[in-house]
Amino acid sequence: MMTEPTKYLLDENAIPAAWYNLQADLPSPPPPVLHPGTLQPVGPDDLAPLFPMALIGQEVSTEREIEIPAPVRDAYRAWRPTPLYRARRLEQALDTPARIYYKYEGVSPTGSHKPNTAVAQAFYNKEAGVARLATETGAGQWGSSLAYAAALFGLEVKVYMVRVSFDQKPYRKAMMETYGATCIASPSEETNAGRAVLAEHPDSTGSLGIAIGEAVEDAATREDTKYSLGSVLNHVLMHQSVIGREALAQFELANDYPDIIVGCTGGGSNFSGIAFPFIGEKLRGGRDVRVVAVEPAACPSLTRGRYAYDFGDTANLTPLVKMHTLGSAFVPSGFHAGGLRYHGMAPLVSHCVELDLVEPTAYTQIECFEAGVLFSRAESIIPAPEANHAVKGAVVEALRCKEEGVSRAILFNLCGHGHFDMQAYTDYFAGNLAVEHYDESEVAMALAGLPAVA
Amino acid sequence: MMTEPTKYLLDENAIPAAWYNLQADLPSPPPPVLHPGTLQPVGPDDLAPLFPMALIGQEVSTEREIEIPAPVRDAYRAWRPTPLYRARRLEQALDTPARIYYKYEGVSPTGSHKPNTAVAQAFYNKEAGVARLATETGAGQWGSSLAYAAALFGLEVKVYMVRVSFDQKPYRKAMMETYGATCIASPSEETNAGRAVLAEHPDSTGSLGIAIGEAVEDAATREDTKYSLGSVLNHVLMHQSVIGREALAQFELANDYPDIIVGCTGGGSNFSGIAFPFIGEKLRGGRDVRVVAVEPAACPSLTRGRYAYDFGDTANLTPLVKMHTLGSAFVPSGFHAGGLRYHGMAPLVSHCVELDLVEPTAYTQIECFEAGVLFSRAESIIPAPEANHAVKGAVVEALRCKEEGVSRAILFNLCGHGHFDMQAYTDYFAGNLAVEHYDESEVAMALAGLPAVA
């Protein structure tokens, strides 16, 4: 019974020495980011008001490896390397010949993968002499992670939190305050963007788009402040590569290699973190691997969106990026996986889908919670609603192995625990979880408004 | 910067093979448990309606080691061995020459040390053919841990949760349901004990004493059901010894040994878990160690209670145990560390205090939250309100090292994270945390009601 391990652990000296940059190995580069006015590729100067130069450099770098600075690696040691689990009890529950593995990022101080980039961003901003960061947060995972990272490096943080989550999830705000950050509801009275919304809709519950607008305005109008984003951008995805790099080393310990990798996609950062290092191996002539991106049926940018230039935010303040999008004017319905409610997708993930390196699929939240409860009872960890999408994807592949009588190795990223989202489980058990609304015509309208770029 | 480790990890093959039983090494045995009617020592038959024989045997055993059954060790592998951290950033923040270490039990599926005994209790009940367990829970840590353990072994669980917490902490109930348990508010309409209370006080917010009464009645009146308790009893404390046994091995890795061990005490189980294996070493001629038990100033059984025979519950349904008690009729004020709101203390911990093996001390909740926030910002983990008492105790010792210019090794047990208790932090930051009420005369009255036992 004790012969085969449940989890594969690495010593903290095995924390990767460098991040992996997929851009070095892609057969073609992703389309450039465009200035919305000139429709010309943006340069470093366009981004300088918002980000420190080190991060702008990483955004466009094609170096394969970028060294992780010693203070960032040192901070990672608080929770990294994270464990790779073999889901033996889940395999038993499914009666499948599949070998299921999951990388568990919920052991981080804030309970998800977000600190992997938060710590790096705080470090580079501190190095550049920045005193203060502004950011937005939806459900609060990102805001609390940046608050934690800023505490390590002595930076101030201001978080604009979408009003509806601010009211519904007071524990996330408490977490940010415990780490010393300031968190206010968005729309707020503290920015022009916020005041403009409140003037028209005094009872606005906010949106990620509005909150981004407030945080960007805050950073752009204050000399001591930069802006920080928790997903989508190339440098953010690259910081998450520590997940997959550790997994590669852990599969060596397990004497195995994944046939299939599954991750959930919202902005794309946890998915890229686990998948890109394996895709890189494949592109450099290593073993083949099927990579499955699971998105919510109510916000299916990869499976039902258009690959086109669009704005990253609802207020259309950002540069134009080419990505799978449902249109920046599209507002997804209020399902429980708040971290996956984004109209677009990380440009690098979209590019990989176009190159047939990634296979997208979508599931409804009820199927995902069903898989999550099955997983909890077998494996003990209660996943975040976002992570339940990855669990569902892995269960589908494991059952396919059973049907076909084939043993494949399936790796998925359990990107966070659900301790701050238990209301979703209560709703699920009470039968109050809605079948999400996805309206083809709303998306068609939003897509009709896309900027005209050749 | 990377030379000295932040955490000491053990392979899962290093999960202890046996629990450690302090009773084997004590210079004198603890006073016997008495039947409240006859005042004679209770025998196994008296306890048989509530517990399976294997646990009753462990309760009175004086064997030094009791082998951990393979399925229990196998279940432990989901999160054990837990990490031992060296708190380098906290040492820096305190500018102390002390070497501070903490054992982190918050990595368990429910976020505290409670599953260490929950898994064992579920296993032995399953082995004895029990189909269903009844238990009580206050804030929910214990109820969710037993729910988790029962899911592993296919047992039904009914949890009677104190009404006030049931209403205030819906996330804990959701967690129990996710693991498949049933959780109802106590007092309930489902037991005589509950109905009797509701008849007199329809709006009763409940108490741990009432909930224990309901769970005991449930177990005693159903053939298929036994009762399960999360602290206080000898076998529960023994199951927690995996904490200290792992720490002993981890200190060998660290090439160090604690001069001082600090734990928080409510019922006594997490404290015993870290301390007893080290006390055992000392009693068998090994290294000396100071052991500090930190209790809340609002419920100071060890520092201000009487060492006397008393009931374990408010309803006086249990046998009589000799312990430090504030009187079973004493109701502590509603401070935030719900896990420490118990009128008595584990008899084995009380006995150790009488033998001068343990040094008790008490702090107010505001001092403890202050220490917890300092800890969070330095070490990244937000402690549970209970664990903040241990943090405070460790900080006091570390500052004493600084004053005296001496480097000592301090080990404390970080028995759980605070993710389900963030309201307490909000109250702390808002200045709404009350200075707890402790009324000497209420305790005097409760103590006057103690049963008359020679």
Interface residues (C-beta under 8 A of the other chain):
Chain A: M1 M2 P5 T6 K7 L9 D11 E12 N13 A70 P71 R73 D74 R77 A78 W79 R89 V107 P109 G111 Y148 A151 L152 P170 Y171 R172 K173 A174 M175 E177 T178 Y179 G180 V373 S376 R377 E379 S380 I381 I382 H419 F420 M422 Q423 Y425 T426 F429
Chain B: M1 M2 P5 T6 K7 L9 D11 E12 N13 A70 P71 R73 D74 R77 A78 W79 R89 V107 P109 G111 Y148 A151 L152 P170 Y171 R172 K173 A174 M175 E177 T178 Y179 G180 V373 S376 R377 E379 S380 I381 I382 H419 F420 M422 Q423 Y425 T426 F429
